[in-house]
Amino acid sequence: MADKTYRPATLLVHQGIDRDPATGASTVPIYQASTYHHTGGQPGEYDYARSGNPSRQQVEDAIALLEGGVRGFAYATGMAAVGSALALLKSGDHLIAPNDLYGGSWRYLSMILPDQGITTSFVDITDLQQIEDAITPATRAIFLETPSNPLFNITDIRAVAQIARDRGLLTLLDNTFMTPLLQRPLDLGIDVVIHSGTKFLGGHSDLMAGLITTADPELARRLKQFQNAFGAVLAPFDSFLLSRGIKTLKLRLETAQQSAQALAERLQAHPAVAKVWYPGLADFTARALHSSQASGAGAVLSFELKDKQAIEPLLQRVKLPIIAPSLGGVETILTHCWSMSHAAIPAETKLRLGIHETLLRISVGIEDVEDLWDDFAAALESV
């Protein structure tokens, strides 16, 4: 695979290793081993499964290849990946992060990092001046999420990366929504890219995984050191599932994105809906900025109902979507952000950010879009 530069669809299918080196099998086997023989007492490429496993190596090489990194790292969950990336910081450091961050990341930054002596300033990270104003002598990194979850605020990745370079700061970006197929942050100047592999990369709601990659060899060395020491690594069977899911990402995402566009436009025209957030809409505020750094609008959208009393009937009457705090599966997933994905954030903070009890998020799957719309329309009609 290293002999030629292939297009994304080809990379997704063949990844870094497209057949088992030992047997030629079309899929790298599930190496369900915890340790490896040291021939003559000398370790080989693999010595203990926490340090390395061929099944895990497959997806670690794949995310590095897809994002343009020098090395990839796979973890047991998306939050394990977030925590491991933030382990690049140390006690006394200061971090700048979006004020409308995903609920799980917000919880980690606001509740766990302080116990490690790391402070965080949550700012409107779409406002470059607010970033500049938040920088202190102790600031070491900027954490990004664009589009943000669930209000689709768009951050100028190039501009923030430039601010960080000028100040000697590290940049970390959660690219779960866009995937490397639609947005490649390393090419835009970001240092570390993070994914919840549970979502679009896995794509079937049947595994939990986290991924990190970087184009900086020194950062890669430090990330590997922590991964090996901490041990929150992805298991062999989950690695196999993740590799299999990645192979169909282009087909799944293109179908889901096309349906998301149709649903966003129809929801926007519905009398029960107050507002829709989706980068593909003609009147989306930051559409030009998003399009300058991403090649598509993605498969997730948010919308707000006019009446809070309509939330419960809608959740009771829709039939096709799974109602759950997740996204990125082949099935459509409907999330009540207030009580699910952002439940960890205090009510007053959610209200200040514009996350209301009337806000819902749809991760569009690969079902027929007309069936999806019929289902949503019928549920909305009843409210």
Secondary structure, 3 states (H helix, E strand, C coil): CCCCCCCHHHHHHHCCCCCCCCCCCCCCCCCCCCECCCHHHCCCCCCECCCCCHHHHHHHHHHHHHHCCCEEEEECCHHHHHHHHHCCCCCCCEEEEECCCCHHHHHHHHHHHHHHCCEEEEECCCCHHHHHHHCCCCEEEEEEECCCCCCCCCCCHHHHHHHHHHHCCEEEEECCCCHHHHCCHHHHCCCEEEEECCCCCCCCCCCCCEEEEECCHHHHHHHHHHHHHHCCECCHHHHHHHHHHHHCHHHHHHHHHHHHHHHHHHHHCCCCEEEEECCCCCCCCCHHHHHHHCCCCCCEEEEEECCHHHHHHHHHHCCCCEECCCCCCCCCEEEECCCCCCCCCCHHHHHHHCCCCCEEEEECCCCCHHHHHHHHHHHHHCC
